[in-house]
Amino acid sequence: MVWVGIAYGSILILLGLGGWFGSGRASLTALIPCGFGLPVVVLAGLAATQTEQAQGFMIVVLVITALGFLGNIRGLIKLKTMLSGGTVDRPQAVIAQSVMGILSLVILIILGTGVGTFARV
């Protein structure tokens, strides 16, 4: 399960950097996924190396993942508006929020089902 956390955090970092550079570095808020991804990578990496404390580290990763999903529910709602033909402010941001929200939900389910196996790589 540790590798899931490392992969998830890495994808969030790439999403944040891609959004920031893709928008012409116009807004620092595009880097918000990096603010979630970096601690997830660090904590999952610690869980991989410190097996006696792995479960604690991965529970914190689980909490960060839940916050990543909850914080992006508005983006998912706006995505529904976009897909039904409506207009939204900052469509690139809506797409990035939706990607982070959906990815966070998937990872939350994966990590949530493996709570007892966090110590295994």
Backbone bond lengths (Angstrom), bond angles and torsions (degrees), N, CA, C in turn:
res aa  C-N    CA-C-N  psi(-1)  N-CA   C-N-CA  omega(-1)  CA-C   N-CA-C  phi
1 M - - - 1.454 - - 1.536 112.87 -
2 V 1.312 115.44 -23.32 1.464 119.34 -179.89 1.529 110.72 -61.15
3 W 1.326 116.99 -40.75 1.470 120.08 -178.82 1.526 110.84 -63.49
4 V 1.341 117.42 -29.69 1.468 120.78 177.64 1.533 109.03 -63.98
5 G 1.320 116.31 -43.31 1.462 120.40 178.23 1.517 112.75 -63.67
6 I 1.325 116.27 -42.51 1.465 120.22 179.18 1.528 110.54 -64.92
7 A 1.321 116.93 -42.88 1.471 120.50 179.12 1.525 110.85 -64.65
8 Y 1.327 116.54 -44.36 1.468 121.60 179.74 1.530 110.75 -60.36
9 G 1.315 116.86 -48.75 1.462 120.46 179.93 1.519 111.86 -62.23
10 S 1.328 116.57 -39.64 1.466 120.68 179.31 1.525 111.19 -64.93
11 I 1.325 116.15 -41.11 1.471 119.63 178.17 1.528 110.61 -64.10
12 L 1.327 116.92 -39.77 1.471 119.44 178.09 1.528 111.20 -63.89
13 I 1.319 116.73 -40.04 1.466 119.85 178.00 1.531 109.84 -62.38
14 L 1.327 116.51 -44.94 1.472 119.94 178.11 1.528 111.52 -63.70
15 L 1.332 116.77 -39.04 1.463 120.79 177.93 1.533 110.94 -62.14
16 G 1.314 116.66 -44.45 1.460 120.17 179.20 1.520 112.68 -65.07
17 L 1.323 116.09 -45.81 1.466 119.37 179.05 1.520 111.31 -66.39
18 G 1.333 116.44 -40.18 1.467 119.91 177.78 1.511 112.05 -63.06
19 G 1.323 116.86 -41.27 1.462 120.90 178.11 1.517 111.99 -66.25
20 W 1.330 115.95 -38.47 1.461 120.00 -178.29 1.530 110.82 -69.75
21 F 1.328 116.22 -48.94 1.464 118.71 178.91 1.525 111.12 -70.61
22 G 1.325 117.08 -35.09 1.465 121.08 -179.90 1.515 112.87 -66.01
23 S 1.324 116.44 -26.15 1.458 119.84 178.79 1.526 111.34 -93.59
24 G 1.315 116.35 10.76 1.463 119.43 -179.53 1.513 112.55 73.78
25 R 1.318 116.46 27.01 1.473 123.79 -178.47 1.520 111.39 54.49
26 A 1.331 114.93 37.95 1.459 120.87 -175.94 1.522 112.90 -79.32
27 S 1.328 117.27 -29.46 1.458 118.99 -173.94 1.524 110.51 -140.72
28 L 1.314 115.92 129.53 1.459 120.22 177.82 1.531 112.17 -68.54
29 T 1.329 117.83 -19.12 1.467 119.28 179.52 1.528 111.84 -65.90
30 A 1.330 117.53 -18.46 1.465 120.33 175.65 1.526 111.09 -64.84
31 L 1.334 116.39 -19.52 1.460 120.95 -179.83 1.527 113.33 -85.77
32 I 1.312 118.49 0.28 1.465 121.13 -179.08 1.523 112.62 -54.33
33 P 1.332 120.47 -42.34 1.472 118.08 177.12 1.528 113.00 -57.92
34 C 1.325 117.74 -31.31 1.468 120.54 176.52 1.520 110.75 -63.58
35 G 1.330 116.24 -36.05 1.461 121.20 178.57 1.519 113.15 -65.94
36 F 1.320 116.27 -22.23 1.461 120.96 173.65 1.522 110.42 -90.91
37 G 1.322 116.24 -40.37 1.463 121.19 -174.10 1.513 114.49 -69.20
38 L 1.320 117.32 -40.75 1.458 120.45 -177.19 1.530 112.09 -61.47
39 P 1.340 119.87 -50.78 1.466 118.14 178.45 1.528 112.68 -64.33
40 V 1.322 117.42 -31.62 1.467 119.71 178.23 1.528 109.97 -64.98
41 V 1.338 117.84 -44.63 1.460 120.88 178.91 1.528 110.18 -62.29
42 V 1.320 117.02 -44.68 1.469 120.88 -179.46 1.529 110.68 -62.86
43 L 1.328 116.67 -48.38 1.465 119.78 -177.80 1.524 112.06 -66.17
44 A 1.319 117.64 -40.79 1.463 120.24 177.94 1.531 110.22 -67.33
45 G 1.317 117.12 -36.64 1.463 120.34 175.41 1.517 111.50 -63.96
46 L 1.325 116.61 -40.82 1.465 120.26 175.90 1.522 110.96 -63.87
47 A 1.321 116.31 -38.97 1.464 120.35 178.49 1.527 110.73 -62.77
48 A 1.328 116.63 -33.52 1.460 120.27 179.54 1.518 112.13 -71.42
49 T 1.321 117.13 -30.70 1.463 120.14 -175.93 1.521 113.43 -97.52
50 Q 1.322 117.48 -24.74 1.464 121.44 -178.20 1.527 108.81 -117.47
51 T 1.311 115.46 78.66 1.460 120.53 -170.06 1.524 113.74 -63.52
52 E 1.321 118.32 -28.11 1.470 118.84 179.56 1.524 112.47 -70.35
53 Q 1.310 117.36 -21.81 1.461 121.74 178.15 1.523 111.94 -111.07
54 A 1.322 117.41 10.37 1.461 121.61 -174.48 1.513 112.39 -59.87
55 Q 1.318 117.71 -42.14 1.460 119.69 -177.26 1.521 111.11 -62.69
56 G 1.322 117.71 -40.88 1.462 120.66 177.77 1.513 112.49 -62.70
57 F 1.329 116.59 -44.89 1.460 120.70 178.10 1.529 111.15 -60.88
58 M 1.318 116.13 -43.98 1.466 119.78 -176.75 1.529 112.18 -72.47
59 I 1.310 117.69 -26.30 1.474 118.99 174.05 1.525 109.82 -67.82
60 V 1.312 117.05 -37.59 1.473 119.94 175.56 1.531 109.36 -64.96
61 V 1.330 117.50 -39.96 1.468 120.95 175.32 1.527 109.85 -59.58
62 L 1.317 116.53 -42.02 1.467 121.51 178.40 1.532 111.23 -60.91
63 V 1.317 117.21 -41.18 1.472 121.44 178.33 1.526 110.62 -65.82
64 I 1.332 117.07 -44.27 1.466 120.49 178.11 1.526 110.26 -61.06
65 T 1.331 116.01 -39.96 1.461 120.85 178.79 1.522 111.13 -63.58
66 A 1.329 116.80 -42.09 1.469 120.58 177.74 1.524 110.63 -62.71
67 L 1.317 116.90 -41.30 1.469 120.34 177.21 1.530 110.96 -65.05
68 G 1.325 116.47 -36.24 1.462 120.76 176.71 1.516 111.73 -62.08
69 F 1.319 116.71 -38.71 1.466 119.91 177.06 1.526 110.81 -71.20
70 L 1.323 116.92 -51.44 1.472 120.84 -176.41 1.530 111.64 -61.40
71 G 1.317 116.25 -35.99 1.462 120.02 -179.42 1.510 114.28 -71.53
72 N 1.308 117.08 -12.52 1.465 120.23 -176.78 1.517 113.64 -115.14
73 I 1.294 117.53 13.07 1.468 120.51 178.01 1.523 110.73 -61.72
74 R 1.329 117.71 -39.13 1.473 119.64 178.03 1.524 111.80 -60.09
75 G 1.339 115.94 -38.85 1.461 119.54 177.85 1.518 111.62 -63.53
76 L 1.336 116.31 -37.72 1.467 120.18 178.00 1.527 111.16 -66.64
77 I 1.314 116.38 -37.65 1.471 120.47 177.74 1.532 109.82 -66.06
78 K 1.329 116.27 -41.91 1.469 120.03 178.14 1.526 111.25 -67.58
79 L 1.338 116.94 -31.99 1.460 119.60 176.73 1.519 110.45 -63.46
80 K 1.317 116.29 -39.42 1.465 119.85 177.05 1.534 110.11 -60.25
81 T 1.334 116.74 -41.10 1.463 121.19 177.03 1.531 110.21 -61.90
82 M 1.336 116.82 -44.39 1.468 120.78 179.51 1.524 111.27 -62.08
83 L 1.315 116.51 -44.75 1.461 120.30 -177.03 1.526 113.02 -69.06
84 S 1.336 115.85 -23.20 1.463 118.86 178.14 1.526 112.22 -91.25
85 G 1.331 116.47 8.80 1.461 120.34 174.62 1.511 114.71 98.38
86 G 1.305 118.34 -0.46 1.460 121.17 179.19 1.520 111.43 -79.76
87 T 1.311 115.27 171.97 1.460 120.37 178.91 1.527 109.13 -110.35
88 V 1.315 114.88 148.02 1.460 121.57 178.26 1.521 108.34 -135.91
89 D 1.322 115.79 155.41 1.459 120.48 173.04 1.527 107.83 -73.65
90 R 1.292 117.09 142.01 1.463 124.44 176.55 1.531 113.49 50.41
91 P 1.308 118.14 68.36 1.467 120.84 -178.14 1.530 113.83 -59.81
92 Q 1.340 117.85 -31.73 1.465 119.76 177.20 1.526 110.79 -62.66
93 A 1.324 116.04 -39.94 1.465 120.12 178.89 1.523 110.53 -66.58
94 V 1.316 116.90 -39.00 1.467 120.95 178.74 1.520 110.21 -62.44
95 I 1.315 116.97 -41.10 1.466 120.34 179.31 1.528 110.20 -66.11
96 A 1.323 117.33 -44.84 1.465 120.45 179.34 1.529 110.90 -62.73
97 Q 1.343 117.06 -43.16 1.466 120.57 178.06 1.521 110.83 -62.33
98 S 1.308 116.36 -39.94 1.459 120.59 -179.06 1.527 111.23 -67.62
99 V 1.320 116.42 -41.84 1.462 119.82 177.17 1.523 109.93 -60.99
100 M 1.323 117.04 -46.24 1.464 120.03 179.46 1.523 110.98 -64.36
101 G 1.323 117.59 -40.98 1.459 121.04 -179.70 1.519 112.71 -64.35
102 I 1.320 116.56 -46.93 1.470 120.56 -179.57 1.523 110.15 -67.08
103 L 1.330 117.40 -44.68 1.459 120.85 178.39 1.529 110.55 -60.92
104 S 1.321 117.05 -42.26 1.460 120.63 179.39 1.520 111.32 -63.19
105 L 1.318 117.03 -39.97 1.467 120.10 178.65 1.525 110.78 -64.37
106 V 1.315 117.26 -44.14 1.471 120.97 179.76 1.532 109.95 -62.29
107 I 1.321 116.77 -46.61 1.464 120.48 -179.26 1.523 110.52 -67.25
108 L 1.309 117.51 -36.25 1.466 121.20 176.57 1.526 110.30 -59.83
109 I 1.307 116.94 -42.46 1.470 120.78 178.32 1.527 110.15 -66.50
110 I 1.328 117.21 -45.13 1.467 120.41 -179.37 1.525 110.72 -62.28
111 L 1.337 116.74 -49.25 1.464 119.79 -179.09 1.522 111.66 -69.06
112 G 1.319 115.99 -35.81 1.464 119.87 -179.95 1.511 112.67 -64.49
113 T 1.316 117.39 -33.03 1.467 120.12 179.24 1.523 111.11 -79.18
114 G 1.324 117.81 -16.60 1.458 120.67 -178.41 1.515 114.16 -109.83
115 V 1.314 117.75 26.52 1.458 121.45 -176.10 1.530 112.36 -52.98
116 G 1.314 118.26 -39.69 1.454 121.19 -178.59 1.505 114.37 -77.85
117 T 1.323 118.59 -7.78 1.463 121.39 -175.34 1.516 112.21 -114.53
118 F 1.318 118.61 20.68 1.465 120.81 -177.12 1.516 113.32 -61.93
119 A 1.292 117.93 -28.66 1.457 120.06 -176.44 1.522 111.94 -74.82
120 R 1.309 117.59 -16.65 1.468 120.85 -179.59 1.526 110.28 -87.24
121 V 1.292 115.98 136.31 1.470 121.29 -179.28 1.515 109.46 -81.61
